[in-house]
Amino acid sequence: MIIKIKSYKRPQYKKLLNYMLHDEGRLFNKEKRSFVITHNLRGNSINQWETQYIENETFRLRKRKDSVLYTHEIISFHKDDAENISLDKLELMARAYIQMRKINGMFVAIPHFDKDHYHIHICASGLEYHTGKSLRMTKVEFQKLKKDIQNYQLEHFPELSKSVVRHNNKVKSKEQERGQDKKRSKENNEVTKTEKEYQFKLRTGRATEKEQIIGILKTCYKAAESKDDFFKKLNECGLKTYIRGGKITGIIFENHKFRLSRIGFTEERLEELNRTFKRGTEINKTREVKDRNEKDKNISRNL
């Protein structure tokens, strides 16, 4: 497959989303079914998604005039593989790509078909979800992403042989290869787990365990005054925390462990609570000193 990424520096999210959702090239199967994947986005309308993309920009840590606000990412397959491609395969590929691209990102993915070949359009925020950190990739990271998603394709859909691209490979030591295989296996397990959760939701119409947990975490995060207060509120909601390496790294929900960093609550995001609390405390102290000085001046005048 071929992956293309184009960056945009103007907030024209709606223009791309309208094209992805309403263009005549959007793919539907014989039953008139298609798919729309949203990751770290709520709702099912363009206006709702656009609002959340814009809101996410308010968390940006480094603001510049030429900051990348969003990217248009396209996953294309060779036209000679058309007879072996199905809507279900495209959906699995899109979900795998999103997991490998950045689990903390914000994405909308929709399949298209034109010019005799299948492809997937993805609108991605230029930032991680509510962390303010850039979603940009280095050339090395982009090369790795292309190789990893192709390895997923080779493993799960070997029949798509015409879409295999020969990437430049550097000589690696056996230790590097073992490390990469271990990491790839771990990532694929995460993709499989996510797909199972998605299928469960389709069958039952109920939120998955992960969705329930993320909802609780978001509520506690918004209400928390500090990192410690966040963990305290989680315990009050019935979510027990567990410690690894001397610090809290995850929560336990119905006897299942969930690592915080893998569901969007990274160490950087949690530390932001402490920074916000510290800034608030410093502002309050400054105000108290100012008020006290004003009071002393008034007393002096009266004397």
N, C-alpha and C positions, 0 to 999 in steps of 0.2 A: 504494500500500500504506500501511498504518498501522503505526507502530512505537510500542510502549508499553514503558516501563521502570519496574519497581517495585523499590524498595530494601528489603533486609532487614538487620536489625542483630543477629539472633540466629543462631547456627550450626545452622540447620535445613536444611542442604544435602540431606540424605537425603530429607526430605519432598518437596521439589520434584523431585528426580531420580526418585523412585519414581513420582510423578504423570506426569512426562514419558515414562517408559519403560513403565509398566504400565497407564496409564489406557485405558479402552475407546475413547477418542477418538484414540489413536495411529493414524497413517496407514500402511496397507499397500496395495500395488497388487494386481493380479489374480494375480500370481505369488507373493503373500504376502511380498513384499520391502518393506523399509522402509530407513531409514538412520539412523545415529547418528554424528554428527560430534564428534570430540574434538580440541581444539586446545590444545597444551602440557599434555596430560594423558596418562598411560600407563594401560594396562590396559583392561578391557572390562566392569567391574562397578561398581555403585553404591558399594560399600564402598571400592574402590580410588580412585575419583574423590573421594569424601568425604575420605579420608585426605590426599590431595594438596591439596585446597582448604584444609583445616585447617593443613597444613604450610606452605602459602604465606603464611598469616597471621603466621607467626613472623618473616617478613621485614619486617613493617610498620614504617615509619619513624616515623610519627606515630600514637601509640596514644591513642584516646579511648574513653570509655564508649559513645558513640553512633556509633562507626565503622560504615560500611556494609560488611558481610562478603561479601554477594553480591547480585546483581540477577537478577530474572526478566524477561527481555526477550522480547517477542512481536512477530513480523512477520505481519501479517494481510493477506489479499487479499479483494477484493470478491467476493461470492457470484456475481455475474453473469459472473465470469471463470472459474468452476469448470470449464467444458467445455474451456478452453484450458490448464489447469494440469495438470502431470504431476509425478510424484515426482522425476524427473531435473531438472526446472526448479527445483523447490523446493530441491533439494540445491545446485545451482549458486548460487541466490540466497543460501542460508544461508552458503556458503563465501565469497561476495563480501562479505556483510555483516560476517563475522568479520574479514576482512582490512581492511575500512574502519573497523571499530569500534576495533580495536587489535590489531595483529599480536603484541604482547607479552602479550596477555591469556590467560586460561584459560577455555575455553568447552566446553559440551556442548550440541549442537543436535539436536532431534528433531521431525519433522513430525506434525501432528495435523489431524483433520478433524471438525468438528461444527458444528451450526447452519447447515448448508449453505455453509460457507466453509472454505477452507484457511488454515492458519497454522503458524508454526514457533515452538516454545518453545526458549528458550536460557537456560541457567544460566551466569552469568558471575561469576568471582571479583571481589571488590571491589578487588583489587590486580593490578598487572602481575605477570607470572611472575618470581618470585624477585628483584624489584628493591625491593619494599616501597613503591612509588609507587602512589598511588590511581588507579583507573580511571575516576573520576567525570568527567563532561563538563559544561562550561558550557552555557548555553542556546544560545549561538552555535555551539558545537561540535556540539550535538545537532541543531540546524537544518541544519548543513552535512552531517552524516551522513545525515539523511533525504533531502536533495536528491541527494547522491552515489549512494546506493543506488537511488533512483528513476531517476536518469540511466542507471545500469547496466541496470535493468529495461527502460527505453525503448529502449536500444540493442540488447539481446539478445533481449528478448521483447516487441516492440511490440504483439503480439496481446492482451496483458493491459491493454487500454486502460481498462477500467472501474476498475482499481486505481490509476490515476494520481491523485495528490492535488495540488491547487494550493497550493504553498507561497508565502508572502510573499517577494517579491524586492525587494531594494534596488537602486537605480540604481548600476551599476558602470562604472568607466572601462574603455576598451578594453584597457589594460594589465592590469587586474585580471582581466578575462575571459580574456585570453590565458594569464595565469599559472594560473588555475583550470583551463582546458582542458588545459594541459600537465600539471598535477598529476593531474587525473582520468585522463588517458591513461596516465600512469605507474602509477597505482593499478590500473587495469584490466589492464595488462600483467602486474602482479604476480599478480592474481587468475587470469588465464589460465595463467600459469606454474604456480601452485599446483594448478590443476585438472588440468593435464597430468601433474604428478607423482603426483597421486592416482589417475588412470586407469592410470598405469604400474604402480603398486603393486597395483591390482586385477588387472591382467593377469598380472603376473609373480610376485606374492607376495613380492617382494624390497623391501628398504628403498630409498628414493630417495636420490640424492646428498645432498640437504639433510638427510635424517634421519641418514645416516651421519656427516655433518659435525657436526651438533648433538650427537650422541652423544659424539664425540671432544672437542668443546668443553666439554661438561658435565664429562667425566672430568678434563680438564686444569684446569678452573676449580676443582673441588673439591680438587685436589691442590696447586694453586698457592699460594705464600706471598705473592706480590705480582703486580702487573700485568706487570712485566718477566719474572717467573718463568713467568707464564701463557703469554706469547708464546714463551718458550724451550721450554716443554713442547710447544707446538703444533709447533714446528720439529722436535723430537725424534720426534713422531708422523708426520712427513712432510708437514705442512701449512705451506706457505710463506706468509709474510705479505707484503702489499704496502702501500706508503705513498702517501698522498694528502694534500696540504696540510701536509706536514712531520710527519705522524704516521701510525701504523699504523691503517688503517681496515678492512682485510679480509684474507681468506685465499684461497689458490689451491688448488683441488682438481681434479686431473685436467684441467688447463688451463682450468678454469672459475673465474671470480672470484665470491666471495660477500662482500658487505659485512656486517661483524659486527653493525651496528645493526639490520639487517633480519632477522636470525635470532635476535634476543633478547639479544645481547651488546652493549648500549649502552655509551656512554662512562661513564655514571653507575654501571653495574653493574661495569665493570672498575675504576673508581676505588675501589669498595668494597673490593676486594682490598688496595689500598694502605692504606686506613683501618684495615682489620682487622689488617694487618701492623704498622702503626704503634702501634695499641693494644696488641698483643701485646708489642712491643718495650718500650713504656713500662712495662707491667706487670712484665716481667722485670727492668728496671732498678730499679724500686721494690723488688722482692723482694731484689735483690742488695744494695742499700743497707741494707735492713732487716736482712738476714743479717749484713752486715759490722758494723753497729752492735751487734747482739746479740753477735757474736764479740768485739768490743772491750770490751763490758761484762763479759763472762765473764773476759777476760784481766785487766781491772782488779780484779775481785773476788779473783782468785787471787793477785794481787800484794799 
